Amino acid sequence: MHEIAPELLTRLLDEHGARLVLYAQQWSTAPEDVVQDAFVRLMRERPAPRDAAAWLYRVVRNGSISASRSSSRRLRHEATAAGVRPAWFEIDSGNQIDARAAVDALQSLPLAERETVVLRLWSGFSFEQIASLTETSTSTAHRRYADGLAGLRKKLGARAKNLHG
C-alpha cells in the first residue's frame, strides 16, 4: 500500500497549487475548494498515482466540470450577486499589457482555447500533456493554443506582440 509522502504533498502544493486554482477557475466560481478536494483525494488515493501532478490536473478538471454542471443555476446567481471573480493576472503598473484588458480578452476566448492557453502558459504543460488531459490529439491542442494566442493578439492589439507564439 503506497502512500503519498508529506514532502511530496508539500512540493505538489507549492509547485502546482496556484496553477491548479487558475486552471479550475475556468469552470468553477470556487476553484480553491475544487483544488483542496483534489489534494484531499490524493492523500486518500491507494496506491498513489504514478504521476501525481497529472492526476491532480485530471481530478481538478473533472471536479470543476462536475461542480459547474450540477450547480450552474446557483453559480450564475452567486456570480451575479458577487460580481467579482478572482483575478487571472496580478495587477502591476509596470506591465505592458493592461491586466483588465488581458483578463477580458482571455475570458472572451472559447473555453477549449482558454483552457489550452492557461495550461501552456501558466502551468507549463507540453502539448502532449494538454492533449492527454483534454482527451484530444496533440495537433488539436497545438491548434487551440495557436488560435487562442491569435485571439488574444487580436483583442489586445499591439500590446500583445510579445505573447508566446
C-alpha positions in Angstrom: 0.0 0.0 0.0 1.9 3.0 -1.3 1.1 6.3 0.4 1.8 9.9 -0.6 4.7 11.2 1.5 4.1 14.6 3.2 7.1 16.0 1.5 5.6 15.2 -1.9 2.3 16.7 -1.0 4.1 19.9 0.1 6.1 20.0 -3.1 3.0 19.4 -5.2 1.1 22.2 -3.4 4.0 24.6 -3.7 4.6 23.9 -7.4 1.1 23.4 -8.6 -1.4 24.8 -6.1 -1.8 28.3 -7.6 -1.7 26.9 -11.2 -4.4 24.4 -10.3 -6.6 27.2 -8.9 -6.1 29.2 -12.1 -7.0 26.1 -14.1 -10.1 25.3 -12.1 -11.2 28.9 -12.4 -12.3 28.3 -16.0 -15.3 26.3 -14.8 -15.7 27.0 -11.1 -16.6 30.0 -9.0 -14.9 28.2 -6.1 -11.6 27.0 -7.6 -9.8 26.8 -4.3 -12.4 24.4 -3.0 -12.0 22.1 -6.0 -8.2 22.1 -5.6 -8.5 21.4 -1.9 -10.8 18.5 -2.6 -8.3 17.2 -5.2 -5.5 17.2 -2.7 -7.6 15.5 0.0 -8.5 12.8 -2.6 -4.8 12.5 -3.4 -3.9 11.8 0.2 -6.5 9.0 0.3 -5.6 7.5 -3.1 -4.2 4.0 -2.7 -1.9 3.2 -4.4 -0.5 6.6 -5.1 -0.8 7.7 -8.7 2.4 7.3 -10.8 2.3 10.9 -12.0 0.6 12.8 -9.1 0.7 16.2 -10.8 -1.1 14.9 -13.9 -3.5 13.1 -11.7 -4.3 16.3 -9.8 -4.9 18.2 -13.0 -7.3 15.5 -14.2 -9.2 15.4 -10.8 -9.4 19.2 -10.7 -10.7 19.4 -14.3 -13.3 16.7 -13.7 -14.3 18.1 -10.3 -14.6 21.6 -11.7 -16.7 20.5 -14.7 -19.0 18.4 -12.4 -19.5 21.2 -9.9 -20.3 23.6 -12.8 -22.8 21.3 -14.3 -24.6 20.3 -11.1 -24.9 23.9 -9.8 -25.0 26.1 -12.9 -28.1 28.0 -11.9 -26.9 28.6 -8.3 -23.4 29.6 -9.6 -25.0 32.1 -12.1 -26.9 33.6 -9.3 -23.9 33.8 -7.0 -21.7 35.3 -9.8 -24.3 37.9 -10.4 -24.6 38.7 -6.7 -20.8 38.7 -6.2 -20.0 40.5 -9.4 -16.3 39.8 -9.0 -14.2 36.7 -9.7 -10.6 36.2 -8.6 -8.2 37.9 -11.0 -6.5 36.0 -13.8 -3.5 38.3 -13.6 -1.8 40.2 -10.8 -2.1 43.9 -11.4 1.2 45.6 -11.8 1.5 49.1 -13.0 4.7 48.2 -14.8 3.0 45.6 -17.1 3.0 46.4 -20.8 -0.5 44.8 -21.2 -3.3 46.2 -19.1 -4.3 43.4 -16.7 -8.1 44.2 -17.0 -7.9 44.1 -20.8 -5.9 40.8 -20.7 -8.5 39.2 -18.3 -11.3 40.3 -20.6 -9.5 39.0 -23.7 -8.7 35.7 -22.0 -12.3 35.2 -20.8 -13.7 36.0 -24.2 -11.8 33.0 -25.7 -13.8 29.8 -26.3 -13.3 27.5 -23.3 -11.2 24.9 -25.2 -8.8 27.6 -26.3 -8.7 29.4 -23.0 -8.0 26.0 -21.2 -5.1 25.3 -23.6 -3.6 28.7 -23.2 -3.8 28.6 -19.4 -2.2 25.1 -19.3 0.6 26.0 -21.7 1.5 29.5 -20.4 0.8 29.3 -16.7 1.2 25.6 -16.0 4.0 24.9 -18.4 2.3 21.8 -19.9 3.6 20.3 -23.1 1.2 19.8 -26.0 1.3 16.1 -25.3 0.3 16.7 -21.7 -2.5 19.0 -22.7 -3.8 16.5 -25.3 -3.8 13.8 -22.7 -5.6 15.9 -20.1 -8.3 17.2 -22.6 -8.6 13.9 -24.4 -7.7 15.3 -27.8 -4.8 14.9 -30.2 -1.5 16.8 -29.9 -2.3 18.6 -33.1 -5.7 19.7 -31.7 -4.0 21.0 -28.6 -1.5 23.0 -30.7 -4.2 24.4 -32.9 -6.3 25.5 -29.9 -3.2 27.2 -28.4 -2.3 29.0 -31.7 -6.0 30.0 -32.1 -6.1 31.2 -28.5 -3.0 33.3 -28.9 -4.2 34.7 -32.2 -7.5 35.7 -30.5 -5.6 37.3 -27.6 -3.4 39.3 -30.0 -6.4 40.4 -32.0 -8.3 41.6 -28.9 -5.2 43.2 -27.3 -3.8 44.7 -30.5 -0.3 46.0 -30.5 0.1 45.5 -26.8 0.2 41.7 -27.2 3.1 41.4 -29.7 5.2 39.6 -27.0 2.8 36.8 -26.4 4.5 33.4 -26.9 3.9 32.1 -30.4 
